[in-house]
Amino acid sequence: MGRRKRRTTLPVRRRRKSAFFRCPVCQHNSIIVELYEKEGKAVIKCFNCGLVREMNLLPGESKVDVYTRFFDSFIEGEG
Ligand SMILES: [Zn+2]
């Protein structure tokens, strides 16, 4: 029992043409997320309304994860 399966899961990196996320401020799909893994931070920018937000980047997080956290915190902060 308890056989260990060694699975080396490589992160699948898909390149999408449009990597934009929806901006909670201006509602445009104009958010880009830049990851700075060395610094442990991520910068979220909206090139439509000029929103810039710096987030801390947790290990293993992808752009979507950072964006989701940003979005949630933004909505909560507004309410
Ligand atoms: Zn915006």
PDB file of the backbone (N, CA, C, O) and the ligand in Angstrom, with CONECT records:
HET     ZN  A 101       1
ATOM      1  N   MET A   1       0.831  -1.204   0.000  1.00  0.00           N
ATOM      2  CA  MET A   1       0.000   0.000   0.000  1.00  0.00           C
ATOM      3  C   MET A   1       0.871   1.261   0.000  1.00  0.00           C
ATOM      4  O   MET A   1       2.099   1.193   0.059  1.00  0.00           O
ATOM      5  N   GLY A   2       0.266   2.290  -0.061  1.00  0.00           N
ATOM      6  CA  GLY A   2       0.973   3.575   0.038  1.00  0.00           C
ATOM      7  C   GLY A   2       2.123   3.706  -0.913  1.00  0.00           C
ATOM      8  O   GLY A   2       3.211   4.153  -0.550  1.00  0.00           O
ATOM      9  N   ARG A   3       1.881   3.328  -2.083  1.00  0.00           N
ATOM     10  CA  ARG A   3       2.938   3.454  -3.058  1.00  0.00           C
ATOM     11  C   ARG A   3       3.129   4.909  -3.454  1.00  0.00           C
ATOM     12  O   ARG A   3       2.188   5.667  -3.692  1.00  0.00           O
ATOM     13  N   ARG A   4       4.357   5.232  -3.505  1.00  0.00           N
ATOM     14  CA  ARG A   4       4.599   6.635  -3.868  1.00  0.00           C
ATOM     15  C   ARG A   4       4.816   6.786  -5.363  1.00  0.00           C
ATOM     16  O   ARG A   4       5.694   6.167  -5.965  1.00  0.00           O
ATOM     17  N   LYS A   5       4.028   7.583  -5.895  1.00  0.00           N
ATOM     18  CA  LYS A   5       4.237   7.880  -7.307  1.00  0.00           C
ATOM     19  C   LYS A   5       4.991   9.191  -7.436  1.00  0.00           C
ATOM     20  O   LYS A   5       4.602  10.240  -6.923  1.00  0.00           O
ATOM     21  N   ARG A   6       6.037   9.065  -8.119  1.00  0.00           N
ATOM     22  CA  ARG A   6       6.793  10.301  -8.307  1.00  0.00           C
ATOM     23  C   ARG A   6       6.292  11.026  -9.543  1.00  0.00           C
ATOM     24  O   ARG A   6       6.471  10.590 -10.680  1.00  0.00           O
ATOM     25  N   ARG A   7       5.690  12.091  -9.279  1.00  0.00           N
ATOM     26  CA  ARG A   7       5.222  12.858 -10.423  1.00  0.00           C
ATOM     27  C   ARG A   7       5.914  14.205 -10.463  1.00  0.00           C
ATOM     28  O   ARG A   7       5.790  15.025  -9.553  1.00  0.00           O
ATOM     29  N   THR A   8       6.607  14.395 -11.485  1.00  0.00           N
ATOM     30  CA  THR A   8       7.202  15.712 -11.639  1.00  0.00           C
ATOM     31  C   THR A   8       6.288  16.538 -12.538  1.00  0.00           C
ATOM     32  O   THR A   8       6.257  16.395 -13.760  1.00  0.00           O
ATOM     33  N   THR A   9       5.561  17.392 -11.874  1.00  0.00           N
ATOM     34  CA  THR A   9       4.636  18.219 -12.639  1.00  0.00           C
ATOM     35  C   THR A   9       5.311  19.509 -13.049  1.00  0.00           C
ATOM     36  O   THR A   9       5.642  20.367 -12.231  1.00  0.00           O
ATOM     37  N   LEU A  10       5.492  19.604 -14.303  1.00  0.00           N
ATOM     38  CA  LEU A  10       6.070  20.833 -14.805  1.00  0.00           C
ATOM     39  C   LEU A  10       4.965  21.864 -15.019  1.00  0.00           C
ATOM     40  O   LEU A  10       3.882  21.547 -15.511  1.00  0.00           O
ATOM     41  N   PRO A  11       5.255  23.060 -14.651  1.00  0.00           N
ATOM     42  CA  PRO A  11       4.261  24.105 -14.884  1.00  0.00           C
ATOM     43  C   PRO A  11       4.005  24.311 -16.371  1.00  0.00           C
ATOM     44  O   PRO A  11       4.919  24.515 -17.170  1.00  0.00           O
ATOM     45  N   VAL A  12       2.761  24.249 -16.691  1.00  0.00           N
ATOM     46  CA  VAL A  12       2.397  24.434 -18.087  1.00  0.00           C
ATOM     47  C   VAL A  12       2.255  25.920 -18.374  1.00  0.00           C
ATOM     48  O   VAL A  12       1.434  26.625 -17.786  1.00  0.00           O
ATOM     49  N   ARG A  13       3.054  26.343 -19.262  1.00  0.00           N
ATOM     50  CA  ARG A  13       2.985  27.764 -19.579  1.00  0.00           C
ATOM     51  C   ARG A  13       2.390  27.957 -20.965  1.00  0.00           C
ATOM     52  O   ARG A  13       2.992  27.624 -21.986  1.00  0.00           O
ATOM     53  N   ARG A  14       1.253  28.477 -20.955  1.00  0.00           N
ATOM     54  CA  ARG A  14       0.616  28.738 -22.225  1.00  0.00           C
ATOM     55  C   ARG A  14       0.755  30.199 -22.581  1.00  0.00           C
ATOM     56  O   ARG A  14       0.590  31.098 -21.756  1.00  0.00           O
ATOM     57  N   ARG A  15       1.051  30.385 -23.792  1.00  0.00           N
ATOM     58  CA  ARG A  15       1.143  31.770 -24.223  1.00  0.00           C
ATOM     59  C   ARG A  15      -0.158  32.181 -24.895  1.00  0.00           C
ATOM     60  O   ARG A  15      -0.551  31.660 -25.939  1.00  0.00           O
ATOM     61  N   ARG A  16      -0.773  33.095 -24.276  1.00  0.00           N
ATOM     62  CA  ARG A  16      -1.996  33.588 -24.881  1.00  0.00           C
ATOM     63  C   ARG A  16      -1.745  34.940 -25.517  1.00  0.00           C
ATOM     64  O   ARG A  16      -0.913  35.729 -25.069  1.00  0.00           O
ATOM     65  N   LYS A  17      -2.468  35.164 -26.536  1.00  0.00           N
ATOM     66  CA  LYS A  17      -2.252  36.434 -27.215  1.00  0.00           C
ATOM     67  C   LYS A  17      -2.739  37.610 -26.370  1.00  0.00           C
ATOM     68  O   LYS A  17      -2.076  38.640 -26.258  1.00  0.00           O
ATOM     69  N   SER A  18      -3.898  37.424 -25.793  1.00  0.00           N
ATOM     70  CA  SER A  18      -4.412  38.502 -24.957  1.00  0.00           C
ATOM     71  C   SER A  18      -4.302  38.103 -23.499  1.00  0.00           C
ATOM     72  O   SER A  18      -5.035  37.239 -23.016  1.00  0.00           O
ATOM     73  N   ALA A  19      -3.390  38.735 -22.818  1.00  0.00           N
ATOM     74  CA  ALA A  19      -3.166  38.418 -21.415  1.00  0.00           C
ATOM     75  C   ALA A  19      -3.756  39.507 -20.532  1.00  0.00           C
ATOM     76  O   ALA A  19      -3.238  39.798 -19.454  1.00  0.00           O
ATOM     77  N   PHE A  20      -4.813  40.085 -20.990  1.00  0.00           N
ATOM     78  CA  PHE A  20      -5.369  41.203 -20.241  1.00  0.00           C
ATOM     79  C   PHE A  20      -6.479  40.757 -19.310  1.00  0.00           C
ATOM     80  O   PHE A  20      -7.238  39.832 -19.596  1.00  0.00           O
ATOM     81  N   PHE A  21      -6.542  41.441 -18.202  1.00  0.00           N
ATOM     82  CA  PHE A  21      -7.591  41.168 -17.230  1.00  0.00           C
ATOM     83  C   PHE A  21      -8.501  42.377 -17.116  1.00  0.00           C
ATOM     84  O   PHE A  21      -8.159  43.488 -17.521  1.00  0.00           O
ATOM     85  N   ARG A  22      -9.656  42.124 -16.560  1.00  0.00           N
ATOM     86  CA  ARG A  22     -10.620  43.204 -16.428  1.00  0.00           C
ATOM     87  C   ARG A  22     -10.247  44.124 -15.276  1.00  0.00           C
ATOM     88  O   ARG A  22      -9.883  43.678 -14.188  1.00  0.00           O
ATOM     89  N   CYS A  23     -10.346  45.382 -15.538  1.00  0.00           N
ATOM     90  CA  CYS A  23     -10.009  46.379 -14.531  1.00  0.00           C
ATOM     91  C   CYS A  23     -11.249  46.689 -13.695  1.00  0.00           C
ATOM     92  O   CYS A  23     -12.306  47.002 -14.244  1.00  0.00           O
ATOM     93  N   PRO A  24     -11.125  46.604 -12.371  1.00  0.00           N
ATOM     94  CA  PRO A  24     -12.282  46.892 -11.518  1.00  0.00           C
ATOM     95  C   PRO A  24     -12.630  48.375 -11.471  1.00  0.00           C
ATOM     96  O   PRO A  24     -13.698  48.750 -10.986  1.00  0.00           O
ATOM     97  N   VAL A  25     -11.750  49.201 -11.961  1.00  0.00           N
ATOM     98  CA  VAL A  25     -12.003  50.642 -11.929  1.00  0.00           C
ATOM     99  C   VAL A  25     -12.744  51.083 -13.186  1.00  0.00           C
ATOM    100  O   VAL A  25     -13.807  51.699 -13.110  1.00  0.00           O
ATOM    101  N   CYS A  26     -12.174  50.761 -14.336  1.00  0.00           N
ATOM    102  CA  CYS A  26     -12.745  51.271 -15.583  1.00  0.00           C
ATOM    103  C   CYS A  26     -13.476  50.195 -16.379  1.00  0.00           C
ATOM    104  O   CYS A  26     -14.060  50.478 -17.425  1.00  0.00           O
ATOM    105  N   GLN A  27     -13.442  48.965 -15.883  1.00  0.00           N
ATOM    106  CA  GLN A  27     -14.180  47.852 -16.501  1.00  0.00           C
ATOM    107  C   GLN A  27     -13.680  47.492 -17.899  1.00  0.00           C
ATOM    108  O   GLN A  27     -14.388  46.836 -18.664  1.00  0.00           O
ATOM    109  N   HIS A  28     -12.498  47.908 -18.222  1.00  0.00           N
ATOM    110  CA  HIS A  28     -11.933  47.512 -19.500  1.00  0.00           C
ATOM    111  C   HIS A  28     -11.015  46.316 -19.302  1.00  0.00           C
ATOM    112  O   HIS A  28     -10.465  46.116 -18.219  1.00  0.00           O
ATOM    113  N   ASN A  29     -10.858  45.547 -20.324  1.00  0.00           N
ATOM    114  CA  ASN A  29      -9.890  44.453 -20.281  1.00  0.00           C
ATOM    115  C   ASN A  29      -8.518  45.016 -20.627  1.00  0.00           C
ATOM    116  O   ASN A  29      -7.984  44.789 -21.713  1.00  0.00           O
ATOM    117  N   SER A  30      -7.982  45.733 -19.702  1.00  0.00           N
ATOM    118  CA  SER A  30      -6.748  46.456 -19.995  1.00  0.00           C
ATOM    119  C   SER A  30      -5.748  46.345 -18.852  1.00  0.00           C
ATOM    120  O   SER A  30      -4.843  47.171 -18.730  1.00  0.00           O
ATOM    121  N   ILE A  31      -5.909  45.341 -18.031  1.00  0.00           N
ATOM    122  CA  ILE A  31      -4.989  45.132 -16.913  1.00  0.00           C
ATOM    123  C   ILE A  31      -3.885  44.178 -17.343  1.00  0.00           C
ATOM    124  O   ILE A  31      -4.150  43.125 -17.923  1.00  0.00           O
ATOM    125  N   ILE A  32      -2.664  44.552 -17.057  1.00  0.00           N
ATOM    126  CA  ILE A  32      -1.568  43.617 -17.237  1.00  0.00           C
ATOM    127  C   ILE A  32      -0.901  43.376 -15.889  1.00  0.00           C
ATOM    128  O   ILE A  32      -0.859  44.259 -15.032  1.00  0.00           O
ATOM    129  N   VAL A  33      -0.390  42.187 -15.720  1.00  0.00           N
ATOM    130  CA  VAL A  33       0.270  41.812 -14.475  1.00  0.00           C
ATOM    131  C   VAL A  33       1.719  41.498 -14.780  1.00  0.00           C
ATOM    132  O   VAL A  33       2.029  40.676 -15.642  1.00  0.00           O
ATOM    133  N   GLU A  34       2.590  42.160 -14.064  1.00  0.00           N
ATOM    134  CA  GLU A  34       4.009  41.879 -14.221  1.00  0.00           C
ATOM    135  C   GLU A  34       4.520  41.210 -12.964  1.00  0.00           C
ATOM    136  O   GLU A  34       4.313  41.704 -11.856  1.00  0.00           O
ATOM    137  N   LEU A  35       5.183  40.093 -13.139  1.00  0.00           N
ATOM    138  CA  LEU A  35       5.711  39.361 -11.998  1.00  0.00           C
ATOM    139  C   LEU A  35       7.199  39.626 -11.840  1.00  0.00           C
ATOM    140  O   LEU A  35       7.978  39.521 -12.786  1.00  0.00           O
ATOM    141  N   TYR A  36       7.563  39.971 -10.619  1.00  0.00           N
ATOM    142  CA  TYR A  36       8.989  40.137 -10.296  1.00  0.00           C
ATOM    143  C   TYR A  36       9.334  39.111  -9.236  1.00  0.00           C
ATOM    144  O   TYR A  36       9.297  39.391  -8.038  1.00  0.00           O
ATOM    145  N   GLU A  37       9.667  37.929  -9.696  1.00  0.00           N
ATOM    146  CA  GLU A  37       9.848  36.821  -8.769  1.00  0.00           C
ATOM    147  C   GLU A  37      11.045  37.032  -7.850  1.00  0.00           C
ATOM    148  O   GLU A  37      11.011  36.622  -6.690  1.00  0.00           O
ATOM    149  N   LYS A  38      12.067  37.644  -8.335  1.00  0.00           N
ATOM    150  CA  LYS A  38      13.244  37.886  -7.498  1.00  0.00           C
ATOM    151  C   LYS A  38      12.915  38.831  -6.351  1.00  0.00           C
ATOM    152  O   LYS A  38      13.352  38.633  -5.217  1.00  0.00           O
ATOM    153  N   GLU A  39      12.150  39.844  -6.662  1.00  0.00           N
ATOM    154  CA  GLU A  39      11.785  40.808  -5.638  1.00  0.00           C
ATOM    155  C   GLU A  39      10.605  40.334  -4.801  1.00  0.00           C
ATOM    156  O   GLU A  39      10.314  40.896  -3.745  1.00  0.00           O
ATOM    157  N   GLY A  40       9.928  39.295  -5.283  1.00  0.00           N
ATOM    158  CA  GLY A  40       8.764  38.792  -4.568  1.00  0.00           C
ATOM    159  C   GLY A  40       7.592  39.738  -4.631  1.00  0.00           C
ATOM    160  O   GLY A  40       6.834  39.878  -3.671  1.00  0.00           O
ATOM    161  N   LYS A  41       7.451  40.382  -5.762  1.00  0.00           N
ATOM    162  CA  LYS A  41       6.337  41.299  -5.902  1.00  0.00           C
ATOM    163  C   LYS A  41       5.766  41.229  -7.308  1.00  0.00           C
ATOM    164  O   LYS A  41       6.376  40.702  -8.238  1.00  0.00           O
ATOM    165  N   ALA A  42       4.603  41.770  -7.414  1.00  0.00           N
ATOM    166  CA  ALA A  42       3.935  41.819  -8.704  1.00  0.00           C
ATOM    167  C   ALA A  42       3.324  43.204  -8.868  1.00  0.00           C
ATOM    168  O   ALA A  42       2.839  43.805  -7.909  1.00  0.00           O
ATOM    169  N   VAL A  43       3.357  43.684 -10.069  1.00  0.00           N
ATOM    170  CA  VAL A  43       2.790  44.998 -10.338  1.00  0.00           C
ATOM    171  C   VAL A  43       1.625  44.848 -11.300  1.00  0.00           C
ATOM    172  O   VAL A  43       1.729  44.214 -12.350  1.00  0.00           O
ATOM    173  N   ILE A  44       0.533  45.443 -10.913  1.00  0.00           N
ATOM    174  CA  ILE A  44      -0.672  45.384 -11.733  1.00  0.00           C
ATOM    175  C   ILE A  44      -0.915  46.767 -12.315  1.00  0.00           C
ATOM    176  O   ILE A  44      -0.956  47.772 -11.606  1.00  0.00           O
ATOM    177  N   LYS A  45      -1.071  46.779 -13.616  1.00  0.00           N
ATOM    178  CA  LYS A  45      -1.241  48.069 -14.271  1.00  0.00           C
ATOM    179  C   LYS A  45      -2.439  48.026 -15.199  1.00  0.00           C
ATOM    180  O   LYS A  45      -2.689  47.032 -15.881  1.00  0.00           O
ATOM    181  N   CYS A  46      -3.164  49.112 -15.206  1.00  0.00           N
ATOM    182  CA  CYS A  46      -4.207  49.270 -16.199  1.00  0.00           C
ATOM    183  C   CYS A  46      -3.784  50.387 -17.131  1.00  0.00           C
ATOM    184  O   CYS A  46      -3.573  51.524 -16.708  1.00  0.00           O
ATOM    185  N   PHE A  47      -3.665  50.053 -18.380  1.00  0.00           N
ATOM    186  CA  PHE A  47      -3.194  51.088 -19.296  1.00  0.00           C
ATOM    187  C   PHE A  47      -4.336  51.918 -19.851  1.00  0.00           C
ATOM    188  O   PHE A  47      -4.137  52.798 -20.689  1.00  0.00           O
ATOM    189  N   ASN A  48      -5.527  51.627 -19.373  1.00  0.00           N
ATOM    190  CA  ASN A  48      -6.651  52.460 -19.792  1.00  0.00           C
ATOM    191  C   ASN A  48      -6.864  53.622 -18.822  1.00  0.00           C
ATOM    192  O   ASN A  48      -6.942  54.780 -19.233  1.00  0.00           O
ATOM    193  N   CYS A  49      -6.957  53.301 -17.533  1.00  0.00           N
ATOM    194  CA  CYS A  49      -7.242  54.357 -16.553  1.00  0.00           C
ATOM    195  C   CYS A  49      -6.021  54.730 -15.737  1.00  0.00           C
ATOM    196  O   CYS A  49      -6.069  55.675 -14.950  1.00  0.00           O
ATOM    197  N   GLY A  50      -4.909  53.992 -15.913  1.00  0.00           N
ATOM    198  CA  GLY A  50      -3.680  54.365 -15.237  1.00  0.00           C
ATOM    199  C   GLY A  50      -3.526  53.810 -13.839  1.00  0.00           C
ATOM    200  O   GLY A  50      -2.632  54.217 -13.097  1.00  0.00           O
ATOM    201  N   LEU A  51      -4.381  52.897 -13.484  1.00  0.00           N
ATOM    202  CA  LEU A  51      -4.284  52.275 -12.173  1.00  0.00           C
ATOM    203  C   LEU A  51      -2.987  51.483 -12.045  1.00  0.00           C
ATOM    204  O   LEU A  51      -2.647  50.697 -12.928  1.00  0.00           O
ATOM    205  N   VAL A  52      -2.276  51.687 -10.963  1.00  0.00           N
ATOM    206  CA  VAL A  52      -1.078  50.905 -10.688  1.00  0.00           C
ATOM    207  C   VAL A  52      -1.162  50.397  -9.265  1.00  0.00           C
ATOM    208  O   VAL A  52      -1.384  51.164  -8.328  1.00  0.00           O
ATOM    209  N   ARG A  53      -0.984  49.118  -9.116  1.00  0.00           N
ATOM    210  CA  ARG A  53      -1.056  48.536  -7.786  1.00  0.00           C
ATOM    211  C   ARG A  53       0.070  47.524  -7.633  1.00  0.00           C
ATOM    212  O   ARG A  53       0.298  46.679  -8.499  1.00  0.00           O
ATOM    213  N   GLU A  54       0.766  47.635  -6.506  1.00  0.00           N
ATOM    214  CA  GLU A  54       1.833  46.685  -6.251  1.00  0.00           C
ATOM    215  C   GLU A  54       1.353  45.635  -5.265  1.00  0.00           C
ATOM    216  O   GLU A  54       0.776  45.959  -4.227  1.00  0.00           O
ATOM    217  N   MET A  55       1.593  44.395  -5.593  1.00  0.00           N
ATOM    218  CA  MET A  55       1.181  43.292  -4.732  1.00  0.00           C
ATOM    219  C   MET A  55       2.420  42.493  -4.360  1.00  0.00           C
ATOM    220  O   MET A  55       3.413  42.484  -5.087  1.00  0.00           O
ATOM    221  N   ASN A  56       2.343  41.814  -3.202  1.00  0.00           N
ATOM    222  CA  ASN A  56       3.429  40.883  -2.926  1.00  0.00           C
ATOM    223  C   ASN A  56       3.152  39.579  -3.638  1.00  0.00           C
ATOM    224  O   ASN A  56       2.016  39.109  -3.694  1.00  0.00           O
ATOM    225  N   LEU A  57       4.191  39.013  -4.171  1.00  0.00           N
ATOM    226  CA  LEU A  57       4.052  37.792  -4.964  1.00  0.00           C
ATOM    227  C   LEU A  57       4.393  36.585  -4.107  1.00  0.00           C
ATOM    228  O   LEU A  57       5.510  36.455  -3.607  1.00  0.00           O
ATOM    229  N   LEU A  58       3.427  35.719  -3.950  1.00  0.00           N
ATOM    230  CA  LEU A  58       3.661  34.516  -3.173  1.00  0.00           C
ATOM    231  C   LEU A  58       4.278  33.444  -4.071  1.00  0.00           C
ATOM    232  O   LEU A  58       4.036  33.412  -5.277  1.00  0.00           O
ATOM    233  N   PRO A  59       5.085  32.564  -3.458  1.00  0.00           N
ATOM    234  CA  PRO A  59       5.749  31.541  -4.259  1.00  0.00           C
ATOM    235  C   PRO A  59       4.753  30.685  -5.032  1.00  0.00           C
ATOM    236  O   PRO A  59       3.763  30.213  -4.473  1.00  0.00           O
ATOM    237  N   GLY A  60       5.013  30.496  -6.269  1.00  0.00           N
ATOM    238  CA  GLY A  60       4.180  29.628  -7.090  1.00  0.00           C
ATOM    239  C   GLY A  60       2.974  30.296  -7.698  1.00  0.00           C
ATOM    240  O   GLY A  60       2.207  29.675  -8.434  1.00  0.00           O
ATOM    241  N   GLU A  61       2.812  31.558  -7.389  1.00  0.00           N
ATOM    242  CA  GLU A  61       1.644  32.238  -7.918  1.00  0.00           C
ATOM    243  C   GLU A  61       1.825  32.605  -9.384  1.00  0.00           C
ATOM    244  O   GLU A  61       2.914  32.952  -9.842  1.00  0.00           O
ATOM    245  N   SER A  62       0.729  32.514 -10.081  1.00  0.00           N
ATOM    246  CA  SER A  62       0.748  32.924 -11.471  1.00  0.00           C
ATOM    247  C   SER A  62       0.104  34.304 -11.569  1.00  0.00           C
ATOM    248  O   SER A  62      -0.378  34.866 -10.586  1.00  0.00           O
ATOM    249  N   LYS A  63       0.115  34.815 -12.769  1.00  0.00           N
ATOM    250  CA  LYS A  63      -0.473  36.132 -12.966  1.00  0.00           C
ATOM    251  C   LYS A  63      -1.956  36.135 -12.609  1.00  0.00           C
ATOM    252  O   LYS A  63      -2.481  37.097 -12.048  1.00  0.00           O
ATOM    253  N   VAL A  64      -2.602  35.045 -12.948  1.00  0.00           N
ATOM    254  CA  VAL A  64      -4.031  34.958 -12.653  1.00  0.00           C
ATOM    255  C   VAL A  64      -4.267  34.990 -11.149  1.00  0.00           C
ATOM    256  O   VAL A  64      -5.198  35.638 -10.670  1.00  0.00           O
ATOM    257  N   ASP A  65      -3.409  34.279 -10.404  1.00  0.00           N
ATOM    258  CA  ASP A  65      -3.559  34.254  -8.954  1.00  0.00           C
ATOM    259  C   ASP A  65      -3.395  35.643  -8.366  1.00  0.00           C
ATOM    260  O   ASP A  65      -4.174  36.071  -7.514  1.00  0.00           O
ATOM    261  N   VAL A  66      -2.374  36.336  -8.832  1.00  0.00           N
ATOM    262  CA  VAL A  66      -2.126  37.679  -8.326  1.00  0.00           C
ATOM    263  C   VAL A  66      -3.293  38.598  -8.672  1.00  0.00           C
ATOM    264  O   VAL A  66      -3.761  39.390  -7.854  1.00  0.00           O
ATOM    265  N   TYR A  67      -3.734  38.462  -9.891  1.00  0.00           N
ATOM    266  CA  TYR A  67      -4.847  39.303 -10.330  1.00  0.00           C
ATOM    267  C   TYR A  67      -6.095  39.029  -9.499  1.00  0.00           C
ATOM    268  O   TYR A  67      -6.810  39.954  -9.116  1.00  0.00           O
ATOM    269  N   THR A  68      -6.352  37.747  -9.224  1.00  0.00           N
ATOM    270  CA  THR A  68      -7.524  37.397  -8.439  1.00  0.00           C
ATOM    271  C   THR A  68      -7.451  38.005  -7.045  1.00  0.00           C
ATOM    272  O   THR A  68      -8.437  38.535  -6.534  1.00  0.00           O
ATOM    273  N   ARG A  69      -6.274  37.924  -6.437  1.00  0.00           N
ATOM    274  CA  ARG A  69      -6.104  38.519  -5.104  1.00  0.00           C
ATOM    275  C   ARG A  69      -6.281  40.027  -5.169  1.00  0.00           C
ATOM    276  O   ARG A  69      -6.926  40.638  -4.317  1.00  0.00           O
ATOM    277  N   PHE A  70      -5.707  40.589  -6.169  1.00  0.00           N
ATOM    278  CA  PHE A  70      -5.836  42.038  -6.345  1.00  0.00           C
ATOM    279  C   PHE A  70      -7.301  42.427  -6.493  1.00  0.00           C
ATOM    280  O   PHE A  70      -7.777  43.370  -5.860  1.00  0.00           O
ATOM    281  N   PHE A  71      -7.993  41.698  -7.326  1.00  0.00           N
ATOM    282  CA  PHE A  71      -9.379  42.016  -7.601  1.00  0.00           C
ATOM    283  C   PHE A  71     -10.219  41.897  -6.337  1.00  0.00           C
ATOM    284  O   PHE A  71     -11.020  42.779  -6.027  1.00  0.00           O
ATOM    285  N   ASP A  72     -10.030  40.795  -5.606  1.00  0.00           N
ATOM    286  CA  ASP A  72     -10.778  40.579  -4.380  1.00  0.00           C
ATOM    287  C   ASP A  72     -10.517  41.678  -3.363  1.00  0.00           C
ATOM    288  O   ASP A  72     -11.443  42.219  -2.759  1.00  0.00           O
ATOM    289  N   SER A  73      -9.238  41.998  -3.182  1.00  0.00           N
ATOM    290  CA  SER A  73      -8.899  43.006  -2.185  1.00  0.00           C
ATOM    291  C   SER A  73      -9.429  44.372  -2.610  1.00  0.00           C
ATOM    292  O   SER A  73      -9.793  45.205  -1.780  1.00  0.00           O
ATOM    293  N   PHE A  74      -9.459  44.572  -3.884  1.00  0.00           N
ATOM    294  CA  PHE A  74      -9.960  45.855  -4.381  1.00  0.00           C
ATOM    295  C   PHE A  74     -11.460  45.981  -4.105  1.00  0.00           C
ATOM    296  O   PHE A  74     -11.934  47.016  -3.636  1.00  0.00           O
ATOM    297  N   ILE A  75     -12.185  44.920  -4.401  1.00  0.00           N
ATOM    298  CA  ILE A  75     -13.628  44.934  -4.175  1.00  0.00           C
ATOM    299  C   ILE A  75     -13.918  45.091  -2.690  1.00  0.00           C
ATOM    300  O   ILE A  75     -14.788  45.866  -2.293  1.00  0.00           O
ATOM    301  N   GLU A  76     -13.173  44.341  -1.869  1.00  0.00           N
ATOM    302  CA  GLU A  76     -13.383  44.429  -0.432  1.00  0.00           C
ATOM    303  C   GLU A  76     -13.051  45.805   0.086  1.00  0.00           C
ATOM    304  O   GLU A  76     -13.757  46.363   0.925  1.00  0.00           O
ATOM    305  N   GLY A  77     -11.967  46.341  -0.428  1.00  0.00           N
ATOM    306  CA  GLY A  77     -11.544  47.663   0.031  1.00  0.00           C
ATOM    307  C   GLY A  77     -12.527  48.755  -0.333  1.00  0.00           C
ATOM    308  O   GLY A  77     -12.636  49.777   0.344  1.00  0.00           O
ATOM    309  N   GLU A  78     -13.238  48.512  -1.421  1.00  0.00           N
ATOM    310  CA  GLU A  78     -14.202  49.519  -1.839  1.00  0.00           C
ATOM    311  C   GLU A  78     -15.478  49.482  -1.018  1.00  0.00           C
ATOM    312  O   GLU A  78     -16.083  50.508  -0.707  1.00  0.00           O
ATOM    313  N   GLY A  79     -15.872  48.231  -0.671  1.00  0.00           N
ATOM    314  CA  GLY A  79     -17.131  48.070   0.033  1.00  0.00           C
ATOM    315  C   GLY A  79     -17.070  48.695   1.403  1.00  0.00           C
ATOM    316  O   GLY A  79     -18.051  48.655   2.144  1.00  0.00           O
TER     317      GLY A  79
HETATM  318 ZN    ZN A 101      -8.640  50.645 -15.564  1.00  0.00          ZN2+
END
